[in-house]
Amino acid sequence: MSEKNLKRITKGYEYVIMVFMMIFGLVIAAYFALSIYELVLPLFQHLTHEDFTDISKNILSAFLFLEFLVIIKDYFSSNANIHFEDYLYVAVTAIIRSILVYHDNALKTLLLCGAILILVIAIILYKRYQTQNNKLPDSEHGR
């Protein structure tokens, strides 16, 4: 295949990915709005009794949706790149949500806390590597 055809195929895939990211962003925004609605609705209904677990589940779901929206915004603003660090933050948030909502098994909670520790260490190492890599002269970056 010629290089010109490969560039066309690549551009086509980039276009498809952009369209799906836009659709995904709209779906996530709709779920974010729904979770905000579910949080605000009990404030105006005086007779309903909301369980703390349900409220915390809705709050943490809203944070997850918000993080995904920020990642999608960063995807479009950073020339179609998603940073590895964003995935780590989403993973930490999802695990924290799981711990706060489903904390009935002590061993499972302890394992999830260990997973958070590993992810936090990964974030620290990643940031340290990024700052060290950014301090190198351009000739050492391979440019």
RODO-2510 file (C-alpha; in nm, 4 decimals, decimal comma):
residues 143
     n   res          X          Y          Z
     1     m     0,0000     0,0000     0,0000
     2     s     0,1276     0,3442    -0,0782
     3     e     0,2056     0,5998     0,1880
     4     k    -0,0713     0,8254     0,0549
     5     n    -0,3333     0,5517     0,1071
     6     l    -0,2030     0,4797     0,4569
     7     k    -0,2394     0,8467     0,5473
     8     r    -0,5983     0,8459     0,4191
     9     i    -0,6800     0,5375     0,6259
    10     t    -0,5208     0,6963     0,9322
    11     k    -0,7188     1,0179     0,8824
    12     g    -1,0368     0,8122     0,8421
    13     y    -0,9751     0,6303     1,1700
    14     e    -0,8986     0,9580     1,3455
    15     y    -1,2273     1,1006     1,2190
    16     v    -1,4231     0,7943     1,3382
    17     i    -1,2565     0,8101     1,6800
    18     m    -1,3355     1,1810     1,7110
    19     v    -1,7019     1,1198     1,6286
    20     f    -1,7266     0,8372     1,8827
    21     m    -1,5526     1,0491     2,1482
    22     m    -1,8065     1,3256     2,0874
    23     i    -2,0953     1,0783     2,1173
    24     f    -1,9389     0,9257     2,4285
    25     g    -1,8987     1,2740     2,5776
    26     l    -2,2644     1,3545     2,5165
    27     v    -2,3769     1,0261     2,6755
    28     i    -2,1528     1,0855     2,9789
    29     a    -2,2856     1,4434     3,0062
    30     a    -2,6415     1,3081     3,0059
    31     y    -2,5594     1,0596     3,2822
    32     f    -2,3858     1,3385     3,4765
    33     a    -2,6990     1,5525     3,4495
    34     l    -2,9114     1,2560     3,5606
    35     s    -2,6923     1,1943     3,8660
    36     i    -2,7102     1,5640     3,9589
    37     y    -3,0894     1,5478     3,9195
    38     e    -3,1014     1,2431     4,1498
    39     l    -2,8978     1,4357     4,4065
    40     v    -3,1081     1,7518     4,3951
    41     l    -3,4531     1,5884     4,3784
    42     p    -3,4594     1,4629     4,7412
    43     l    -3,3840     1,8155     4,8640
    44     f    -3,7252     1,9287     4,7408
    45     q    -3,9185     1,6203     4,8496
    46     h    -3,9679     1,6519     5,2228
    47     l    -4,1404     1,3174     5,2710
    48     t    -3,8771     1,0929     5,1165
    49     h    -3,6135     0,9340     5,3341
    50     e    -3,2869     0,8946     5,1482
    51     d    -3,0303     0,6455     5,2691
    52     f    -2,6755     0,7752     5,3136
    53     t    -2,5455     0,4926     5,0943
    54     d    -2,7689     0,6018     4,8058
    55     i    -2,6631     0,9637     4,8419
    56     s    -2,2930     0,8763     4,8570
    57     k    -2,3337     0,6456     4,5573
    58     n    -2,4916     0,9294     4,3574
    59     i    -2,2242     1,1791     4,4620
    60     l    -1,9403     0,9447     4,3716
    61     s    -2,1048     0,8544     4,0423
    62     a    -2,1313     1,2250     3,9624
    63     f    -1,7583     1,2647     4,0340
    64     l    -1,6765     0,9745     3,8028
    65     f    -1,8870     1,1229     3,5255
    66     l    -1,7227     1,4597     3,5814
    67     e    -1,3768     1,3021     3,5568
    68     f    -1,4691     1,1335     3,2310
    69     l    -1,5988     1,4633     3,0950
    70     v    -1,2715     1,6326     3,1900
    71     i    -1,0755     1,3565     3,0164
    72     i    -1,2850     1,3942     2,7015
    73     k    -1,2371     1,7733     2,7097
    74     d    -0,8615     1,7220     2,7506
    75     y    -0,8692     1,4753     2,4614
    76     f    -1,0018     1,7422     2,2270
    77     s    -0,7922     2,0271     2,3665
    78     s    -0,4628     1,8335     2,3624
    79     n    -0,4756     1,7277     1,9984
    80     a    -0,6408     1,3867     2,0491
    81     n    -0,4220     1,2664     2,3376
    82     i    -0,5325     1,1120     2,6641
    83     h    -0,2679     1,1211     2,9320
    84     f    -0,1843     0,8092     3,1318
    85     e    -0,2214     1,0037     3,4548
    86     d    -0,5915     1,0611     3,3798
    87     y    -0,6540     0,6866     3,3707
    88     l    -0,4872     0,6511     3,7100
    89     y    -0,7083     0,9215     3,8629
    90     v    -1,0232     0,7584     3,7265
    91     a    -0,9128     0,4217     3,8668
    92     v    -0,8510     0,5706     4,2122
    93     t    -1,1902     0,7438     4,2092
    94     a    -1,3683     0,4257     4,1000
    95     i    -1,2026     0,2188     4,3719
    96     i    -1,2830     0,4796     4,6372
    97     r    -1,6451     0,4725     4,5195
    98     s    -1,6465     0,0952     4,5515
    99     i    -1,5036     0,1094     4,9042
   100     l    -1,7511     0,3721     5,0239
   101     v    -2,0553     0,2056     4,8739
   102     y    -1,9752    -0,1646     4,9239
   103     h    -1,7765    -0,1979     5,2459
   104     d    -1,9357    -0,5096     5,3925
   105     n    -1,6352    -0,7408     5,3403
   106     a    -1,3232    -0,6415     5,5361
   107     l    -1,0792    -0,8424     5,3234
   108     k    -1,2187    -0,6956     5,0022
   109     t    -1,1930    -0,3450     5,1498
   110     l    -0,8330    -0,4084     5,2555
   111     l    -0,7434    -0,5348     4,9073
   112     l    -0,9059    -0,2311     4,7475
   113     c    -0,7067    -0,0037     4,9816
   114     g    -0,3927    -0,1845     4,8675
   115     a    -0,4924    -0,1217     4,5071
   116     i    -0,5343     0,2491     4,5826
   117     l    -0,1894     0,2522     4,7409
   118     i    -0,0401     0,0929     4,4308
   119     l    -0,2162     0,3464     4,2058
   120     v    -0,1000     0,6395     4,4195
   121     i     0,2566     0,5090     4,4012
   122     a     0,2154     0,4784     4,0236
   123     i     0,0953     0,8406     4,0054
   124     i     0,3930     0,9596     4,2094
   125     l     0,6395     0,7618     3,9974
   126     y     0,4768     0,8803     3,6767
   127     k     0,4942     1,2450     3,7842
   128     r     0,8561     1,2022     3,8943
   129     y     0,9440     1,0414     3,5604
   130     q     0,7646     1,3182     3,3698
   131     t     0,9475     1,5967     3,5553
   132     q     1,2840     1,4232     3,5080
   133     n     1,2095     1,3643     3,1415
   134     n     1,1098     1,7294     3,0916
   135     k     1,4367     1,8524     3,2482
   136     l     1,6511     1,6665     2,9936
   137     p     1,7974     1,8702     2,7073
   138     d     1,6289     1,8292     2,3694
   139     s     1,9151     1,6149     2,2380
   140     e     1,8484     1,3504     2,5031
   141     h     1,4759     1,3353     2,4209
   142     g     1,5612     1,2030     2,0789
   143     r     1,4608     1,5207     1,8967
***
